[in-house]
Amino acid sequence: MKHRRPRHRRRVLARAVGTAGALAVALGAGMTPAMAAGKSSDTPAATGFSPDQPDPKTPWAPENDEASLRHKPVQHPEALTGGRTGTAGLQLNMPAPTGPYSVGMVGLHLVDKSRTDPYVPGSKPREVMVSLWYPATATSGHYQAPWMPSISGAHFLATRGLSPQQVTLPRTAGHVLAPVNTKLGKLPVLLYSTGLHSDRAMGTALAQDLASRGYLVVTVDHTHDANEVQFPGNRLEVNTMPAGAHSSDTLKVRAADIRFVINQLGTISKGGNPDPGHPTLPTGLSKAVGMSRIGMFGWSLGGAAVDTSMQLDHRIAAGANLDGQFFGTAPSKDLDRPFMLFSSGTHNRNNDGSWRTLWSHLKGYRVDIQLHGAAHLSFSDNEWMVPQEAGLLWLSQAQLEQQFGTIDPDRAVKVQTDYLAAFFDQELRGKHSTLLDGPSKSYPEISFVR
């Protein structure tokens, strides 16, 4: 049963939107004209199951996966680190991990020579970038990884109408190449797939928190679906997905990416290095990859990719979908492995036919929970990032609440990671959590959809 939540005050500088240019920014932030005008539609209409294409009128449709990625042409990457100076730089900060372990990180370039990239002409092999987040020791002397590398980060900011001189992207908690905490033995593995045209960086807060709790978390960039991916040599690849591409076809590409990445983890577990550049890997990494305990979670279209990936690859033992609508035939097929549906305050299987379809085909452990006060974008790093940028983006408090709900950003991240950890601890580590038994007084924002 839904219940009213008190509004949490967001720590932002809110400005009224009063010019056509500001309205364009608001529309570029994934808002409808009605939302930009301050008109609210708190309860979305019930929607059926569209097997191929999303309904953009629903707040959880993949078209709304990024707060600001209605892209306009941007400068060449080499020019993005110069140019206008704007105001004094705003330093963004992200929530710190809450687990008991320090966090290490390494990025890898992976090339799948068995597949061609469907989003570019010719017969180029499919290639992806991934980040590995893991519990670490001896982090001293290992610098903290940036939230996004410099060239892709500058491109990312430019799509928001911002520059590196105006906004400094944060450092993460991940210490690059720090030794793996081998005292923990084989680590359970979690793969992360992000929203449509979003970047793997959008799952960083969740990934580094789960790593601090003893997981090896692999965040995956789906190249040419993502809006920007930086490869070695400062090569930047951008979104080249054809307009009108069917969501079910996109999910098949993502699922194949995930299966490929799992195969490369298997190579690492045997002492190999699958990166064609053969960069240094963290000490102890090969001994820490637990190939027998693999889970996956994703946000929005990435959440839908979890089911498609589990149907393709039975090595994925448990999955969690963060507010993502399903597409294609996968949700109509039986799935006998544990699955979590984790939705925002206005989305659940009562108004999403694709969720109802999957729910009826889940034959293993299943749980459906709802985070009240949250919106679709609350499950991405936009949740903590955009409110900090609100003044520069000319977003009002009302617009922020339209996009992100009323829940406090730090609280949103904590609740998500606590429940994801409870689910994967139960399914991959055999540690039962009472959080999954029903409502908790410590987490009044969570309700169970029965």
C-alpha positions as CSV (number, residue, x, y, z in Angstrom):
1,M,0.0,0.0,0.0
2,K,1.3,3.4,-0.9
3,H,1.9,5.9,1.8
4,R,2.9,9.6,1.9
5,R,6.5,10.4,2.5
6,P,7.8,13.6,4.0
7,R,9.7,15.7,1.5
8,H,13.4,15.8,1.9
9,R,15.1,19.1,1.3
10,R,17.5,18.8,-1.6
11,R,20.8,20.7,-1.1
12,V,20.6,22.7,-4.3
13,L,20.5,26.2,-5.7
14,A,17.2,26.3,-7.4
15,R,16.4,29.0,-10.0
16,A,13.1,29.7,-11.8
17,V,13.0,29.0,-15.5
18,G,11.9,32.1,-17.4
19,T,13.5,32.1,-20.8
20,A,13.3,30.1,-24.0
21,G,16.9,29.0,-23.6
22,A,16.2,27.7,-20.1
23,L,13.2,25.9,-21.4
24,A,15.4,24.2,-24.0
25,V,17.7,23.0,-21.2
26,A,14.8,21.7,-19.3
27,L,13.5,19.8,-22.4
28,G,17.1,18.6,-22.9
29,A,16.9,17.1,-19.4
30,G,14.4,14.5,-20.5
31,M,11.3,16.5,-19.6
32,T,8.1,16.9,-21.4
33,P,6.8,20.4,-22.3
34,A,4.2,20.0,-19.6
35,M,6.9,19.2,-17.0
36,A,9.0,22.1,-18.1
37,A,6.0,24.4,-17.6
38,G,5.6,23.1,-14.1
39,K,2.6,20.9,-14.8
40,S,2.7,17.6,-12.9
41,S,1.3,14.2,-13.7
42,D,2.0,12.2,-10.6
43,T,0.3,9.0,-11.6
44,P,1.2,7.6,-15.0
45,A,-1.5,5.9,-17.0
46,A,-1.5,2.1,-17.0
47,T,0.4,0.8,-19.9
48,G,0.3,-2.5,-21.8
49,F,3.2,-4.7,-22.8
50,S,4.9,-3.3,-26.0
51,P,7.3,-6.1,-27.1
52,D,9.5,-3.9,-29.2
53,Q,9.1,-0.1,-28.7
54,P,8.7,1.9,-25.5
55,D,5.9,4.4,-24.8
56,P,7.7,7.7,-24.3
57,K,4.8,9.0,-22.3
58,T,5.6,6.7,-19.4
59,P,8.3,8.2,-17.1
60,W,10.2,5.0,-17.0
61,A,10.5,4.7,-20.9
62,P,14.1,4.3,-22.1
63,E,13.9,7.6,-23.9
64,N,13.9,9.2,-20.5
65,D,17.0,7.3,-19.3
66,E,19.3,10.3,-19.2
67,A,18.5,13.7,-17.6
68,S,20.2,15.7,-20.3
69,L,21.0,13.6,-23.4
70,R,18.9,15.2,-26.0
71,H,22.2,15.8,-27.7
72,K,23.2,18.7,-29.7
73,P,26.5,18.7,-31.8
74,V,29.5,19.4,-29.6
75,Q,33.0,20.4,-30.3
76,H,35.8,18.1,-31.3
77,P,37.0,16.3,-28.1
78,E,40.4,18.0,-28.2
79,A,38.7,21.4,-28.0
80,L,36.5,20.5,-25.1
81,T,39.1,21.1,-22.4
82,G,39.5,24.7,-23.4
83,G,37.1,27.4,-24.4
84,R,34.8,29.4,-22.2
85,T,35.7,29.8,-18.6
86,G,32.2,30.5,-17.2
87,T,31.9,31.0,-13.5
88,A,34.1,29.6,-10.8
89,G,34.3,25.9,-11.1
90,L,31.7,23.7,-9.3
91,Q,33.3,20.7,-7.7
92,L,30.8,17.8,-7.8
93,N,30.8,15.2,-5.0
94,M,29.4,11.7,-4.9
95,P,28.2,9.6,-2.0
96,A,30.9,7.6,-0.3
97,P,30.7,3.8,-0.1
98,T,29.3,2.4,3.1
99,G,30.9,-1.1,3.2
100,P,33.8,-2.2,5.4
101,Y,36.4,-2.4,2.6
102,S,38.4,0.0,0.6
103,V,37.7,0.0,-3.1
104,G,40.0,-0.7,-6.0
105,M,39.3,-0.1,-9.7
106,V,40.7,-0.9,-13.1
107,G,39.4,-0.2,-16.6
108,L,39.8,-2.7,-19.4
109,H,39.4,-2.5,-23.2
110,L,37.8,-5.7,-24.6
111,V,37.5,-6.7,-28.2
112,D,35.1,-9.4,-29.4
113,K,36.5,-10.7,-32.7
114,S,33.6,-13.1,-33.1
115,R,31.1,-10.3,-33.6
116,T,30.9,-7.2,-35.7
117,D,29.6,-4.0,-34.3
118,P,26.0,-3.5,-35.5
119,Y,26.1,0.2,-35.0
120,V,28.9,1.2,-37.4
121,P,29.4,0.5,-41.1
122,G,31.8,-2.1,-42.3
123,S,32.9,-5.2,-40.4
124,K,34.6,-3.8,-37.4
125,P,34.8,-6.2,-34.4
126,R,32.6,-5.3,-31.4
127,E,34.6,-3.7,-28.6
128,V,33.6,-2.4,-25.2
129,M,35.1,-0.7,-22.2
130,V,34.5,-2.0,-18.7
131,S,35.4,-0.9,-15.2
132,L,36.1,-3.5,-12.5
133,W,35.4,-2.4,-8.9
134,Y,36.5,-4.6,-6.0
135,P,37.5,-4.7,-2.3
136,A,41.1,-3.6,-2.0
137,T,44.0,-3.3,0.4
138,A,47.0,-1.0,0.6
139,T,45.3,1.8,-1.4
140,S,48.0,4.4,-0.5
141,G,49.8,5.5,-3.6
142,H,47.0,4.5,-5.9
143,Y,45.1,7.5,-7.2
144,Q,41.3,7.7,-7.1
145,A,39.7,7.1,-10.5
146,P,37.8,10.0,-12.0
147,W,34.1,9.5,-12.4
148,M,34.7,9.6,-16.2
149,P,37.9,10.0,-18.1
150,S,38.9,13.5,-19.3
151,I,37.9,13.4,-23.0
152,S,34.6,11.5,-22.5
153,G,33.9,13.6,-19.4
154,A,34.3,16.9,-21.3
155,H,32.0,15.5,-24.0
156,F,29.5,14.5,-21.3
157,L,29.5,18.0,-19.8
158,A,29.2,19.6,-23.2
159,T,26.0,17.8,-23.9
160,R,24.6,19.5,-20.8
161,G,25.8,22.9,-22.1
162,L,28.6,22.9,-19.5
163,S,32.4,22.9,-19.7
164,P,35.2,21.5,-17.5
165,Q,35.9,25.1,-16.5
166,Q,32.4,25.3,-15.0
167,V,32.1,21.8,-13.5
168,T,34.7,19.5,-12.2
169,L,33.5,15.9,-12.2
170,P,34.2,14.0,-9.0
171,R,36.8,11.5,-8.1
172,T,35.4,8.1,-7.2
173,A,36.3,5.9,-4.2
174,G,38.1,3.5,-6.6
175,H,41.8,3.4,-6.2
176,V,43.3,2.5,-9.6
177,L,45.2,-0.8,-9.6
178,A,45.1,-1.1,-5.8
179,P,45.8,-4.8,-4.8
180,V,42.7,-7.0,-4.4
181,N,41.8,-8.0,-0.9
182,T,42.6,-11.7,-1.4
183,K,41.7,-12.6,2.2
184,L,38.1,-12.6,1.0
185,G,38.7,-15.5,-1.4
186,K,36.7,-15.8,-4.6
187,L,34.5,-12.7,-4.9
188,P,30.9,-12.9,-6.1
189,V,30.7,-11.1,-9.4
190,L,28.0,-8.5,-10.3
191,L,27.6,-7.1,-13.8
192,Y,25.9,-3.7,-14.4
193,S,24.2,-2.4,-17.6
194,T,23.1,1.2,-17.7
195,G,20.2,3.1,-19.3
196,L,19.7,3.8,-23.0
197,H,22.4,6.1,-24.4
198,S,23.8,6.4,-20.9
199,D,27.4,5.6,-19.8
200,R,28.7,3.0,-17.4
201,A,29.7,5.8,-15.1
202,M,26.0,6.3,-14.3
203,G,26.1,3.2,-12.0
204,T,29.3,4.2,-10.2
205,A,27.7,5.1,-6.8
206,L,26.0,1.7,-6.6
207,A,29.1,-0.2,-8.0
208,Q,31.6,1.2,-5.6
209,D,29.3,0.7,-2.7
210,L,28.7,-2.9,-3.5
211,A,32.5,-3.4,-4.1
212,S,33.1,-2.0,-0.6
213,R,30.8,-4.8,0.7
214,G,33.0,-7.5,-0.9
215,Y,31.7,-7.8,-4.5
216,L,33.6,-7.6,-7.8
217,V,31.4,-5.3,-9.8
218,V,31.8,-4.9,-13.5
219,T,30.2,-1.9,-15.2
220,V,29.8,-2.2,-18.9
221,D,29.7,0.5,-21.6
222,H,27.7,-0.6,-24.6
223,T,29.6,1.1,-27.4
224,H,27.7,3.3,-29.9
225,D,24.6,2.9,-27.7
226,A,26.3,4.9,-25.0
227,N,26.7,8.6,-25.8
228,E,30.4,8.6,-25.1
229,V,33.0,6.0,-24.5
230,Q,36.7,6.8,-24.2
231,F,39.1,4.1,-25.4
232,P,42.9,3.9,-25.1
233,G,44.7,6.6,-27.0
234,N,42.0,9.2,-26.2
235,R,39.8,7.8,-28.9
236,L,36.2,8.8,-28.3
237,E,33.3,6.8,-29.6
238,V,29.8,8.3,-29.5
239,N,26.2,7.2,-30.0
240,T,25.7,6.0,-33.6
241,M,22.6,3.8,-33.0
242,P,20.2,4.2,-35.9
243,A,17.0,6.2,-35.2
244,G,14.0,4.0,-34.5
245,A,16.1,1.0,-33.5
246,H,13.9,-1.6,-31.9
247,S,14.5,-1.9,-28.2
248,S,14.4,-5.7,-28.4
249,D,17.2,-5.7,-30.9
250,T,19.2,-3.3,-28.7
251,L,18.7,-5.7,-25.8
252,K,20.1,-8.6,-27.8
253,V,23.3,-6.6,-28.5
254,R,23.6,-5.8,-24.8
255,A,23.1,-9.4,-23.8
256,A,25.8,-10.5,-26.2
257,D,28.1,-7.9,-24.7
258,I,27.4,-9.2,-21.2
259,R,28.1,-12.8,-22.2
260,F,31.3,-11.7,-23.9
261,V,32.4,-9.8,-20.8
262,I,31.7,-12.9,-18.6
263,N,33.9,-14.9,-20.9
264,Q,36.7,-12.4,-20.5
265,L,36.3,-12.6,-16.7
266,G,36.8,-16.4,-17.1
267,T,40.1,-15.6,-18.9
268,I,41.2,-13.4,-16.0
269,S,40.3,-16.1,-13.5
270,K,42.7,-18.4,-15.3
271,G,45.6,-15.9,-15.1
272,G,45.1,-14.4,-18.5
273,N,44.8,-10.7,-19.6
274,P,42.1,-10.2,-22.2
275,D,42.9,-6.6,-22.9
276,P,44.7,-6.4,-26.2
277,G,47.0,-3.7,-24.8
278,H,47.9,-6.1,-22.0
279,P,48.0,-3.4,-19.3
280,T,48.9,-4.2,-15.7
281,L,46.2,-5.8,-13.8
282,P,45.6,-5.4,-10.0
283,T,47.6,-7.8,-7.9
284,G,45.5,-10.8,-6.8
285,L,42.7,-10.2,-9.4
286,S,42.9,-13.6,-11.1
287,K,42.5,-15.4,-7.7
288,A,39.5,-13.2,-6.8
289,V,37.1,-13.7,-9.8
290,G,34.4,-16.0,-8.6
291,M,33.0,-17.5,-11.8
292,S,30.5,-19.8,-9.9
293,R,28.7,-16.8,-8.3
294,I,27.6,-14.3,-10.9
295,G,24.7,-11.8,-10.7
296,M,23.6,-8.9,-12.8
297,F,21.7,-5.7,-12.2
298,G,20.8,-2.8,-14.4
299,W,18.9,0.4,-14.6
300,S,16.0,1.1,-17.1
301,L,17.0,-0.4,-20.4
302,G,19.9,-1.9,-18.6
303,G,17.4,-3.5,-16.2
304,A,15.5,-5.0,-19.1
305,A,18.9,-6.3,-20.4
306,V,19.2,-8.4,-17.2
307,D,16.3,-10.7,-18.2
308,T,17.5,-10.9,-21.8
309,S,21.1,-11.7,-20.6
310,M,19.9,-14.3,-18.1
311,Q,17.9,-16.0,-20.9
312,L,21.1,-16.0,-23.1
313,D,23.6,-17.0,-20.4
314,H,22.7,-19.4,-17.6
315,R,25.9,-18.5,-15.7
316,I,24.0,-15.5,-14.4
317,A,22.5,-16.9,-11.2
318,A,20.4,-13.9,-10.0
319,G,19.2,-10.6,-11.5
320,A,17.8,-7.3,-10.4
321,N,16.0,-4.7,-12.6
322,L,16.0,-1.1,-11.4
323,D,12.9,0.5,-12.8
324,G,13.3,-0.8,-16.4
325,Q,10.5,-1.7,-18.8
326,F,11.0,-5.0,-20.6
327,F,10.9,-5.6,-24.4
328,G,11.0,-8.5,-26.8
329,T,10.2,-12.1,-26.1
330,A,12.4,-12.6,-23.0
331,P,9.8,-11.6,-20.4
332,S,7.4,-14.2,-21.9
333,K,9.8,-17.0,-21.3
334,D,10.1,-18.9,-18.0
335,L,13.0,-18.0,-15.8
336,D,13.9,-20.3,-12.9
337,R,16.6,-18.1,-11.3
338,P,16.0,-15.5,-8.6
339,F,14.9,-12.0,-9.8
340,M,14.3,-8.7,-8.1
341,L,12.0,-6.0,-9.5
342,F,12.9,-2.6,-7.9
343,S,10.8,0.3,-9.0
344,S,10.4,4.0,-8.5
345,G,7.4,5.6,-6.6
346,T,5.0,5.6,-9.6
347,H,6.0,2.5,-11.4
348,N,5.4,-1.2,-10.6
349,R,3.8,-4.2,-12.2
350,N,0.3,-2.8,-11.6
351,N,0.8,-0.2,-14.3
352,D,3.5,-1.9,-16.5
353,G,2.3,-4.8,-18.5
354,S,5.8,-6.0,-19.3
355,W,6.5,-6.4,-15.5
356,R,3.3,-8.4,-15.1
357,T,4.3,-10.6,-18.0
358,L,7.7,-11.3,-16.5
359,W,6.3,-11.8,-13.0
360,S,4.1,-14.6,-14.2
361,H,7.1,-16.3,-15.8
362,L,9.4,-16.1,-12.8
363,K,9.6,-19.6,-11.4
364,G,12.4,-19.1,-8.9
365,Y,12.6,-16.7,-5.9
366,R,11.0,-13.4,-6.8
367,V,10.5,-10.1,-5.0
368,D,8.9,-6.8,-6.2
369,I,9.7,-3.7,-4.1
370,Q,9.0,0.0,-4.6
371,L,11.0,3.0,-3.5
372,H,8.6,5.8,-2.6
373,G,9.7,9.3,-3.2
374,A,11.9,8.2,-6.0
375,A,11.6,8.8,-9.8
376,H,13.0,6.9,-12.7
377,L,16.3,8.9,-12.7
378,S,16.8,8.2,-9.0
379,F,18.4,4.9,-9.9
380,S,21.3,6.5,-11.7
381,D,24.2,8.8,-10.7
382,N,22.1,11.7,-12.1
383,E,20.3,11.4,-8.7
384,W,23.2,13.0,-6.8
385,M,24.8,14.9,-9.7
386,V,22.0,17.0,-11.3
387,P,20.8,18.6,-8.1
388,Q,24.4,19.9,-7.5
389,E,24.4,21.3,-11.1
390,A,20.9,22.7,-10.8
391,G,21.9,26.4,-10.6
392,L,24.1,26.1,-13.7
393,L,21.3,24.2,-15.6
394,W,18.6,26.7,-14.5
395,L,16.5,23.9,-13.1
396,S,13.9,24.9,-10.4
397,Q,13.1,22.8,-7.4
398,A,9.8,21.8,-8.9
399,Q,11.6,20.5,-12.0
400,L,14.1,18.6,-9.9
401,E,11.3,16.9,-8.1
402,Q,9.7,16.0,-11.4
403,Q,12.8,14.2,-12.5
404,F,14.1,12.8,-9.2
405,G,11.2,12.7,-6.8
406,T,11.4,14.0,-3.3
407,I,13.8,11.5,-1.7
408,D,17.2,12.8,-0.5
409,P,20.0,11.8,-3.0
410,D,22.2,10.2,-0.4
411,R,19.3,8.3,1.1
412,A,18.2,7.1,-2.3
413,V,21.7,5.6,-2.9
414,K,21.8,4.0,0.5
415,V,18.4,2.4,0.3
416,Q,19.2,1.0,-3.2
417,T,22.5,-0.5,-2.2
418,D,21.2,-1.9,1.1
419,Y,18.4,-3.8,-0.8
420,L,20.6,-4.8,-3.7
421,A,23.2,-6.2,-1.2
422,A,20.5,-8.0,0.7
423,F,19.2,-9.7,-2.5
424,F,22.6,-10.7,-3.8
425,D,23.9,-11.7,-0.4
426,Q,21.0,-14.0,-0.1
427,E,21.3,-15.5,-3.6
428,L,25.0,-15.5,-4.2
429,R,26.4,-15.8,-0.6
430,G,23.6,-17.7,1.1
431,K,23.2,-15.0,3.7
432,H,19.5,-14.4,4.4
433,S,18.4,-10.9,5.1
434,T,15.3,-9.9,7.0
435,L,15.0,-6.9,4.7
436,L,13.5,-9.2,2.1
437,D,10.9,-10.6,4.4
438,G,8.7,-7.5,4.4
439,P,8.4,-3.9,5.3
440,S,11.0,-2.5,7.7
441,K,10.7,0.4,10.1
442,S,14.3,1.4,9.2
443,Y,13.3,1.7,5.6
444,P,9.8,3.3,5.5
445,E,10.4,4.3,1.9
446,I,10.2,0.7,0.7
447,S,7.0,-1.2,0.2
448,F,6.5,-4.7,-1.2
449,V,4.2,-5.1,-4.2
450,R,2.1,-8.2,-3.5
